[in-house]
Amino acid sequence: MIGVFLQARLHSARLPKKIILPLGSSTVIQMAMRALRSIHADVYAVLCDTKSLPILYPLTRKEGFRIIAGSTYNVLDRFLFAADVLRVSTIIRATGDNPFVSAKLANLLLKDKRTKGADYAGYSGMPVGTGVEKVRVTSLKEVACKTTNSYEREHVCPYLYTHPDIFRITILQAQNSYLKNTRVTLDTKSDYKNLQSIILKRKNPCTDAPLEIDELLSILNKGITQ
């Protein structure tokens, strides 16, 4: 079973409650959920900490996502617990501060023969904030046994891709046209203004539809050439 796991929490030192800031006709995390719904998976769930659960629950229910709460900082345990509860063997990992995450790229990642059997797979060379990670649950269980490092347990995947001697790692390169130095993730107030500006440049700024990579690139390219 393939599960789309959207990692989320409301606490953020630089921009508190950033994932529930309004964006377009909804919120940042809802835009992410709507995009992720187009990934060819069996289960869709938001994985949050217990403090975020009461606020995020109504949003996840509205978007048709399950929600599972766990440790605030030991996100690796949170993922393994959710994988066990939902009986998932492969995880597509995304984060709630990336409203323009690309289902197209995620589906290509799942479909590509080079990622089959990989412990960890991802894309390189696309705008920051549009990609996902594909991870085998059995590999994450091995990571949980090998590391007690707080950074590696909070960020889930670093131990995998920094140990290619232990795990099979597959990184696919995105097209040259994908503007790899562009940021469309949300960490700061400046990032938020940038995301709002992108939404306003859509053909229909009020639409509930996800902003997919092709439309995003069109908007970003216009900004560069003008």
Secondary structure by P-SEA (a helix, b strand, c coil): cccbbbbbbccccccccccccccccccaaaaaaaaaccccccbbbbbbcccccccaaaaaaaabbbbbbccccaaaaaaaaaaaaaccccccccccccccccaaaaaaaaacccccccccccccccccccbbbbbbaaaaaaaaaccccaaaaaaccaaaaacccccbbbbbbcccccccccccccccaaaaaaaaaaaaacccccccccccaaaaaaaaaaaaac
